[in-house]
Amino acid sequence: MPVVTVRFLGLVALSAVILLSIPNIRTMVQIAHYFASSSLTPADVASTFNIPSEGKDQFIPKIIHQIYHNWEDPSNETIPADVRQACITTNPDFEYRLWTINSSRQFIETHYEWFLNAYDSYTCPVQRVNTLRCFLMRHYGGIYIDPNYGCARDLEPLLYYPRG
């Protein structure tokens, strides 16, 4: 199969994954606004979205994902300790997963083998990071935190936002 066709099919498949995994924009804006402005509880989220008190189900798994691809030194798979520790300390009940260059490729190879050639063919490393983030959310769910920002507060309230 020609390379152009494989890349095109990969792009179509990735677009489908992205569209299926993104909640509606209104929900995203509300999450950003409320979470950035104050500390929330699951009850706050329920009242905001008119969820009955008995329906406070956790929609999102307690997993924090961070992707750290050290492009300057690929053999160094160590994220700065303060970034990782802030997430672990602030959210001790969450599972923490760090995705490095090697573990990211292994994940794609294991779970999305059909996409591996496209993943490996990206010319800009950030394309792998952006693609991986979508596949991780689709496969595991959870919360992605960019390593540049870390965790400044408890992420528990985000687990109760309804799907868009």
Stockholm file with secondary structure:
# STOCKHOLM 1.0

chainA/1-164         MPVVTVRFLGLVALSAVILLSIPNIRTMVQIAHYFASSSLTPADVASTFNIPSEGKDQFIPKIIHQIYHNWEDPSNETIPADVRQACITTNPDFEYRLWTINSSRQFIETHYEWFLNAYDSYTCPVQRVNTLRCFLMRHYGGIYIDPNYGCARDLEPLLYYPRG
#=GR chainA/1-164 SS CCHHHHHHHHHHHHHHHHHHHCCCHHHHHHHHHHHHHSCCCHHHHHHHTTCCGGGCCCCSCSEEEEECCCSSCTTCCCCCHHHHHHHHHHCTTSEEEEECHHHHHHHHHHHCGGGHHHHHHCSSHHHHHHHHHHHHHHHTCSEECCTTTCCCSCCGGGGGCCCC
#=GC SS_cons         CCHHHHHHHHHHHHHHHHHHHCCCHHHHHHHHHHHHHSCCCHHHHHHHTTCCGGGCCCCSCSEEEEECCCSSCTTCCCCCHHHHHHHHHHCTTSEEEEECHHHHHHHHHHHCGGGHHHHHHCSSHHHHHHHHHHHHHHHTCSEECCTTTCCCSCCGGGGGCCCC
//
